[in-house]
């Protein structure tokens, strides 16, 4: 029988180790510092699109901080992008999302 090397920390594909549920506040900090955002699950479609932002602190998100737009439709948005300052989510007007992240 063949032997295989033990793989420490192996993940067969990207997916994140943490999911933050019920993000519905206008703009909410998900994590400070750096990491990777993998997916946004749009549970309740917003009436106006939102966004995923790389921001160090509170304030008004701008296009310069935008990682990905959250569409005004229910579904899954595959992102797989790093953030360096902190992860802020604006689920859109009336929207509710869950976010999959990792470090």
VENCORUR-V271539 format. One record per backbone hydrogen bond with DSSP energy under -0.5 kcal/mol. NH is the residue of the N-H (numbers start at 1). CO is the residue of the C=O. If there is no record, write none. Layout:
nh=NH co=CO
nh=NH co=CO
This chain:
nh=8 co=6
nh=9 co=7
nh=10 co=7
nh=17 co=101
nh=18 co=101
nh=20 co=99
nh=21 co=19
nh=23 co=97
nh=24 co=22
nh=28 co=89
nh=30 co=87
nh=31 co=87
nh=33 co=85
nh=35 co=83
nh=36 co=102
nh=37 co=81
nh=38 co=36
nh=38 co=100
nh=39 co=100
nh=40 co=77
nh=41 co=98
nh=42 co=40
nh=42 co=75
nh=43 co=41
nh=43 co=96
nh=44 co=96
nh=45 co=43
nh=47 co=93
nh=48 co=93
nh=50 co=70
nh=51 co=90
nh=52 co=68
nh=53 co=88
nh=54 co=65
nh=55 co=53
nh=55 co=86
nh=61 co=59
nh=65 co=62
nh=66 co=62
nh=66 co=63
nh=67 co=52
nh=68 co=52
nh=70 co=50
nh=71 co=69
nh=73 co=71
nh=75 co=42
nh=77 co=40
nh=78 co=76
nh=79 co=38
nh=80 co=38
nh=81 co=37
nh=83 co=35
nh=87 co=31
nh=88 co=53
nh=88 co=86
nh=89 co=28
nh=90 co=51
nh=91 co=25
nh=91 co=89
nh=93 co=48
nh=95 co=92
nh=96 co=44
nh=97 co=23
nh=98 co=41
nh=99 co=20
nh=100 co=39
nh=101 co=18
nh=101 co=99
nh=102 co=36
